Each structure stands twice: as structure tokens, then as C-alpha cells.
Amino acid sequence: MDLIGKRALVNGGSRGIGAAIAVAPAEKGADVAFTYNRSAERATTVVQSIEEKGRRGLAIQADSADPEAICRAVAETVDTLGGLDILVNSAGIGTAGMTADLSLTDLQAMLDVNVRAPVLFAQAAIPHLMSGGRIISIGSSLAERVPFPGVTAYAMSKSALLSFTRGLSRELGPQGITVNLVLPGSTDTDMNPANGENADYQRSLTSLGRFGEPREIASAVSFLAGPAASLITGATLNVDAGFNA
């Protein structure tokens, strides 16, 4: 229970990896707020899971593409939970397709949610974070390796988090705040199920030959959020079954 007394905000915590990340800190004693866009029913389920751990859970409807909603979500978290210690940037969207065919609308949406939102959430959260605070972003194994066509723009948007994490760690290090990045590989979710059309090919690209589970990504985030990771900052943690080996 090494997160007792901590307050966490997970950007995009109602589904898949984000939902697992939202529940994991509660298992270690933290109160958790999280944002969701349209999955109100799933958000309610996540709140119940947090509360079953004996912690406070708060679901906040907020579109990660809306700057005003981002500021409101951070403010509501601080007001309700009494502060903020951990920010996890988990929300992400992806549109597959060749670069020549990608619409401006799809490109802008990925940039807004995958790149701009983590920056804006950090901007809003930093005034509330004290020494020992944590900012953890969820990227993608495709940020460092793109072994097949059709995901170029998505990979580009996720690779931006590499520089963001490293640079922000320099800015916040003097305040005792760490900033790290988790790069999940193929993970069994609704968006990319382990029994999907391209699942066997994805498994063939890994060392372990399997998909990850959301709880395995969440475990890495919990580690980085806890005191055992106090000397780790500006780091990238691959949780990808060896995809980037």
C-alpha cells in the first residue's frame, strides 16, 4: 500500500488499458479520478472497482481534444480529492491508413489527443504537484519502431511523447517531480483484441509471442508512480513482449 494518501488523475480511464491504470493505484491506496469521453456506463463500472478497494473514485466527462475540458478536469480533481500527486496521460486515438490517404480531420484529431492533450494536462497539473509528484504518459511501441505500413501518422504522434517526457523531466527535476513514459506493445483490448484479424502477425513481431494484458501495463504505471521509482525520470519503459528488442 505504498500510495496511501496519494491523489491520481488518469486521462482516459474508462476503457482498456486506461481502465486498468485507473484501478491499479487504488489497489495501492490512492484515490483516483479519471476522465472519459463517451463511455459513461464503463466509467461507472471503473468507479465501482475503485471504491471496492476502499478508495475514492471520480469519473469526469472530458474530451481530451478540448483544452477547456482539460483544465476543468484537473480543477475538479483537485477540488474533490483535495490535491493531486500523480498524473497519467493515457488517452489516445489512432486512425490506420496510408499517409497519402489520411484526411486532415483524422490527422488533427490524433495530434490533439495524442500530443496536445498530454502537454495541456501537464500544464494544468504542474501548479498542484509537490516534491514526489509523478507525471506518466502512455505511448506506444510504434513510437520507436514502425515495421509495417499504415500507422505512420499514429506512430509519429506517439513518438512526440519521447521528447516531451525527456524535456519535461529536466524542467521538473529540480522540484522533485519525475516524468516517465510507458510504451505498451500489442495489448488485448476492444480496440486490438488478441483474437483479431492481424493478431498472429503482431505476435510474430515479439520475443514472447503473445499479447499483453491491460493489468500488465497498469503494473508498470503503478511502479513508476510509487516510491521504488523515485530515482527514475526521463525514462522510457517498454512493456511490449519484446517488440522493440
C-alpha positions as CSV (number, residue, x, y, z in Angstrom):
1,M,0.0,0.0,0.0
2,D,2.7,2.5,-1.0
3,L,0.4,5.0,-2.5
4,I,-1.8,5.7,0.6
5,G,-2.7,9.3,0.8
6,K,-1.9,10.0,-2.9
7,R,-4.3,11.5,-5.4
8,A,-4.2,10.4,-9.0
9,L,-5.7,11.7,-12.2
10,V,-5.8,9.4,-15.2
11,N,-6.6,11.0,-18.6
12,G,-8.7,8.5,-20.4
13,G,-9.6,5.8,-17.8
14,S,-12.9,4.2,-18.7
15,R,-11.8,1.6,-21.2
16,G,-9.0,-0.9,-22.0
17,I,-5.5,0.0,-20.7
18,G,-6.8,3.2,-19.2
19,A,-9.4,1.5,-17.1
20,A,-6.7,-0.9,-15.7
21,I,-4.5,2.0,-15.0
22,A,-7.3,3.8,-13.1
23,V,-7.9,0.9,-10.8
24,A,-4.3,-0.1,-10.1
25,P,-3.4,2.9,-7.9
26,A,-6.5,2.3,-5.8
27,E,-5.1,-1.2,-5.0
28,K,-2.1,0.5,-3.5
29,G,-4.1,3.1,-1.5
30,A,-4.6,6.1,-3.8
31,D,-7.8,8.0,-4.5
32,V,-8.3,8.1,-8.3
33,A,-10.1,10.5,-10.6
34,F,-10.2,9.7,-14.3
35,T,-11.6,11.3,-17.5
36,Y,-13.8,9.7,-20.1
37,N,-15.3,11.0,-23.3
38,R,-18.4,8.9,-24.2
39,S,-18.2,5.6,-22.2
40,A,-20.4,6.7,-19.2
41,E,-21.5,3.2,-18.4
42,R,-18.0,1.9,-18.4
43,A,-16.8,4.9,-16.3
44,T,-19.4,4.0,-13.7
45,T,-18.0,0.4,-13.6
46,V,-14.5,1.7,-13.1
47,V,-15.6,4.0,-10.2
48,Q,-17.2,1.0,-8.6
49,S,-14.0,-1.0,-8.9
50,I,-12.0,1.8,-7.3
51,E,-14.5,2.1,-4.5
52,E,-14.4,-1.7,-3.9
53,K,-10.7,-1.1,-3.0
54,G,-11.8,1.3,-0.3
55,R,-10.7,4.4,-2.1
56,R,-12.5,7.4,-3.6
57,G,-13.2,7.2,-7.3
58,L,-14.3,10.1,-9.5
59,A,-15.3,9.9,-13.2
60,I,-15.1,13.2,-15.1
61,Q,-16.6,13.6,-18.5
62,A,-14.0,15.5,-20.6
63,D,-13.0,15.4,-24.2
64,S,-9.2,15.3,-24.4
65,A,-9.3,17.3,-27.6
66,D,-11.0,20.2,-25.7
67,P,-8.5,22.5,-23.8
68,E,-11.2,23.9,-21.6
69,A,-12.3,20.4,-20.6
70,I,-8.8,19.5,-19.6
71,C,-8.4,22.5,-17.3
72,R,-11.8,21.7,-15.8
73,A,-10.9,18.1,-15.2
74,V,-7.7,19.0,-13.3
75,A,-9.5,21.6,-11.2
76,E,-12.4,19.2,-10.4
77,T,-9.9,16.5,-9.3
78,V,-8.0,18.9,-7.0
79,D,-11.3,20.2,-5.5
80,T,-12.8,16.8,-4.9
81,L,-9.7,14.8,-3.9
82,G,-8.0,17.7,-2.1
83,G,-4.9,17.8,-4.3
84,L,-3.0,16.0,-7.0
85,D,0.1,13.8,-6.8
86,I,0.0,11.6,-9.9
87,L,-1.0,12.5,-13.4
88,V,-1.2,9.7,-16.0
89,N,-1.7,10.7,-19.6
90,S,-3.5,7.6,-21.0
91,A,-6.0,8.8,-23.6
92,G,-5.1,8.0,-27.2
93,I,-6.7,7.6,-30.6
94,G,-5.5,6.1,-33.8
95,T,-6.6,6.0,-37.4
96,A,-4.9,3.5,-39.7
97,G,-4.2,4.3,-43.3
98,M,-1.6,5.3,-45.7
99,T,-0.2,8.8,-45.4
100,A,-1.3,9.7,-48.9
101,D,-4.9,8.9,-47.9
102,L,-5.1,10.4,-44.4
103,S,-7.7,13.1,-44.0
104,L,-6.8,16.4,-42.3
105,T,-9.6,15.7,-39.8
106,D,-8.1,12.4,-38.7
107,L,-4.6,13.8,-38.6
108,Q,-5.7,16.8,-36.5
109,A,-7.7,14.5,-34.1
110,M,-4.6,12.3,-33.4
111,L,-2.4,15.4,-32.8
112,D,-5.0,16.9,-30.5
113,V,-5.5,13.9,-28.3
114,N,-2.1,12.1,-28.5
115,V,0.2,15.2,-28.5
116,R,-1.5,18.3,-27.4
117,A,-3.6,16.8,-24.5
118,P,-0.6,15.4,-22.5
119,V,1.0,18.9,-22.7
120,L,-2.1,20.7,-21.6
121,F,-2.9,18.2,-18.8
122,A,0.7,18.7,-17.6
123,Q,0.4,22.4,-17.7
124,A,-2.8,22.3,-15.6
125,A,-1.4,19.8,-13.2
126,I,2.1,21.2,-12.5
127,P,1.0,24.0,-10.2
128,H,-0.6,21.4,-7.9
129,L,2.3,18.8,-7.9
130,M,4.7,18.8,-5.0
131,S,8.0,17.1,-4.5
132,G,7.5,13.4,-5.1
133,G,4.9,14.1,-7.7
134,R,4.6,12.0,-10.8
135,I,3.7,12.5,-14.5
136,I,3.5,9.3,-16.5
137,S,2.4,9.1,-20.1
138,I,1.3,6.1,-22.1
139,G,2.8,6.0,-25.6
140,S,3.1,3.1,-28.0
141,S,5.8,0.6,-29.0
142,L,5.3,2.0,-32.5
143,A,6.9,5.2,-31.3
144,E,10.4,3.7,-31.8
145,R,9.7,1.1,-34.4
146,V,7.3,1.0,-37.4
147,P,7.6,-2.4,-39.0
148,F,4.6,-2.2,-41.3
149,P,2.8,0.5,-43.3
150,G,-0.5,2.2,-42.4
151,V,0.4,3.6,-39.0
152,T,2.8,6.3,-39.9
153,A,0.9,9.3,-38.5
154,Y,-0.2,7.5,-35.4
155,A,3.4,6.4,-34.7
156,M,4.6,10.0,-35.3
157,S,2.1,11.3,-32.8
158,K,3.2,8.8,-30.1
159,S,6.9,9.5,-30.8
160,A,6.4,13.1,-29.8
161,L,6.0,11.8,-26.2
162,L,9.6,10.7,-26.2
163,S,10.9,14.3,-26.4
164,F,8.1,15.6,-24.2
165,T,9.0,13.2,-21.4
166,R,12.7,13.8,-21.6
167,G,12.3,17.6,-21.7
168,L,9.7,17.9,-19.0
169,S,11.8,15.7,-16.7
170,R,14.6,18.3,-17.0
171,E,12.1,21.1,-16.2
172,L,10.5,19.4,-13.2
173,G,13.5,17.6,-11.8
174,P,14.6,20.5,-9.5
175,Q,11.1,20.3,-7.9
176,G,11.4,16.6,-7.2
177,I,8.8,15.6,-9.7
178,T,9.5,12.7,-12.0
179,V,8.3,12.3,-15.6
180,N,8.3,9.0,-17.4
181,L,6.9,7.2,-20.4
182,V,5.4,3.7,-20.8
183,L,5.4,2.2,-24.3
184,P,2.9,-0.7,-24.5
185,G,3.0,-3.2,-27.3
186,S,0.0,-5.1,-28.6
187,T,-2.4,-5.4,-25.7
188,D,-5.6,-7.3,-25.6
189,T,-8.4,-4.7,-25.6
190,D,-11.5,-3.9,-27.6
191,M,-9.5,-1.8,-30.0
192,N,-6.9,-4.5,-30.7
193,P,-8.1,-7.9,-29.5
194,A,-5.8,-10.8,-29.2
195,N,-8.0,-12.8,-31.5
196,G,-8.3,-10.1,-34.1
197,E,-7.6,-10.3,-37.8
198,N,-3.9,-9.3,-37.5
199,A,-3.2,-10.6,-34.1
200,D,-1.0,-13.6,-35.2
201,Y,1.2,-11.2,-37.2
202,Q,1.6,-8.9,-34.2
203,R,2.6,-11.8,-32.0
204,S,5.2,-12.8,-34.5
205,L,7.0,-9.5,-34.1
206,T,7.5,-10.1,-30.3
207,S,10.0,-12.1,-28.4
208,L,7.4,-13.6,-26.1
209,G,5.0,-14.4,-28.9
210,R,1.9,-13.1,-27.1
211,F,-0.3,-10.0,-26.5
212,G,0.0,-8.1,-23.2
213,E,-2.9,-7.7,-20.8
214,P,-4.1,-4.3,-19.6
215,R,-3.2,-5.2,-16.0
216,E,0.4,-5.7,-17.1
217,I,0.6,-2.2,-18.4
218,A,-1.1,-0.9,-15.3
219,S,1.5,-2.6,-13.1
220,A,4.3,-0.7,-14.9
221,V,2.5,2.5,-14.3
222,S,2.0,1.7,-10.6
223,F,5.7,1.0,-10.2
224,L,6.6,4.4,-11.7
225,A,4.1,6.1,-9.5
226,G,5.5,4.6,-6.3
227,P,8.4,5.4,-4.1
228,A,10.5,2.5,-5.5
229,A,10.9,4.5,-8.8
230,S,12.0,7.8,-7.1
231,L,15.3,7.9,-9.0
232,I,13.7,7.2,-12.4
233,T,12.9,10.1,-14.6
234,G,13.1,11.0,-18.2
235,A,12.9,7.2,-18.9
236,T,11.1,5.1,-21.4
237,L,9.8,1.7,-20.2
238,N,8.9,-0.8,-23.0
239,V,6.1,-3.1,-21.9
240,D,5.8,-4.8,-25.2
241,A,6.7,-8.5,-25.0
242,G,10.0,-7.8,-26.7
243,F,8.6,-6.0,-29.7
244,N,11.4,-3.4,-29.6
245,A,14.1,-5.9,-28.6
